[in-house]
Amino acid sequence: MSADPPPQNTYDDPDFFAGYSRLERFGAGWTKAFEYPSFMALLPDVSGRRVLDLGCGVGQLAHHLAERGAAEVIGVDLSERMLELARAERSHPRLTYVREAIEQATFGSGRFDLVVSSLAIHYVADYRGLVRRIAGWLVPDGILVYSTEHPVYLTRAGTEGWIRDEAGRLLHWAVDAYAEEGLREEHWFKDGVRKYHRTLASLLNGLIDAGLSIERVIEPVPDAEQLRRRPDWVDERRRPFCLLVRARKT
């Protein structure tokens, strides 16, 4: 078997970053993402806890957790562009940003009470290896909360995923090669963005095999209040965009 390719630093690409930074969820708009309330609901009380944020981006979640009373927060990300903004706009005395790929991060056993990751794990080739390492970093009874692109979303057939009629109306969401796990390259602001598909069973069983007990699974979609603000999100209720999981080290 060939080795996994090295981590891809997509967010430092100028064209990608220019497109991504225009999204509503970027920067201060992160609370407007429709999965935001669901992610927040999965988080425990962080007061006095040591927290690791994998794929922290521009630091919205890491800074929020420091503000909420975490004793220490470490945010890890490979993108220097993202970390420059994080350090400039979301610094905190109990928050440290580290430039490193998620795949290459190393910490001692029992280092953290809580590990979080928002929409970053689908960039990691070795999911099972990562969750085993996370389990090692957690104290007994420690918690992992993560979101990732949903397997149904990531296995879309074609760039868009939707099948349209002759008038351009959305008919169906097309899923292809669901059982074929591994690398998927797509066009997202630029060609060749690498993500890794796993089935839902692989995602959840990987946690169980690492010694983590699954406490909650959410497939968030926009609610009525969000649709009043963003009626164009109505089709986001037709298929899941992301998957949220909370698991505890047993």
CORCOR-V181595 format. One record per backbone hydrogen bond with DSSP energy under -0.5 kcal/mol. CO is the residue of the C=O (numbers start at 1). NH is the residue of the N-H. If there is no record, write none. Layout:
CO/NH + CO/NH
//
This chain:
7/9 + 8/10 + 9/12 + 10/13 + 13/17 + 14/18 + 15/19 + 16/20 + 17/21 + 19/22 + 20/23 + 23/26 + 26/29 + 27/30 + 28/31 + 29/32 + 30/33 + 33/36 + 35/39 + 36/40 + 37/41 + 38/42 + 39/42 + 39/43 + 40/43 + 46/49 + 49/51 + 49/71 + 49/72 + 50/113 + 50/114 + 51/74 + 52/54 + 52/116 + 53/55 + 53/56 + 53/76 + 56/59 + 59/63 + 60/64 + 61/65 + 62/66 + 63/67 + 64/68 + 65/70 + 66/69 + 69/48 + 72/51 + 73/96 + 74/53 + 74/76 + 75/98 + 76/55 + 76/56 + 77/100 + 78/80 + 79/83 + 80/84 + 81/85 + 82/86 + 83/87 + 84/88 + 85/89 + 86/90 + 92/95 + 94/73 + 96/75 + 98/77 + 98/100 + 101/104 + 101/105 + 102/105 + 108/111 + 112/139 + 113/143 + 114/52 + 115/145 + 116/54 + 117/119 + 117/147 + 120/123 + 121/124 + 122/196 + 125/127 + 126/130 + 127/131 + 128/132 + 129/133 + 130/134 + 131/135 + 132/136 + 133/137 + 134/138 + 136/110 + 137/112 + 139/142 + 142/249 + 143/115 + 144/247 + 145/117 + 146/245 + 147/119 + 147/120 + 147/121 + 148/243 + 150/153 + 150/154 + 151/155 + 153/156 + 155/176 + 156/158 + 157/161 + 161/174 + 162/164 + 163/171 + 163/172 + 165/168 + 169/165 + 172/163 + 172/174 + 173/175 + 174/157 + 177/180 + 179/181 + 182/197 + 184/195 + 186/188 + 186/193 + 190/188 + 190/193 + 193/186 + 195/184 + 197/182 + 199/203 + 200/204 + 201/205 + 202/206 + 203/207 + 204/208 + 205/209 + 206/210 + 207/212 + 208/211 + 211/250 + 212/214 + 213/248 + 216/246 + 218/220 + 218/244 + 220/241 + 223/227 + 224/228 + 225/229 + 226/230 + 230/233 + 231/234 + 232/235 + 233/236 + 234/237 + 235/238 + 241/150 + 243/148 + 244/218 + 245/146 + 246/215 + 246/216 + 247/144 + 248/213 + 248/250 + 249/141
//
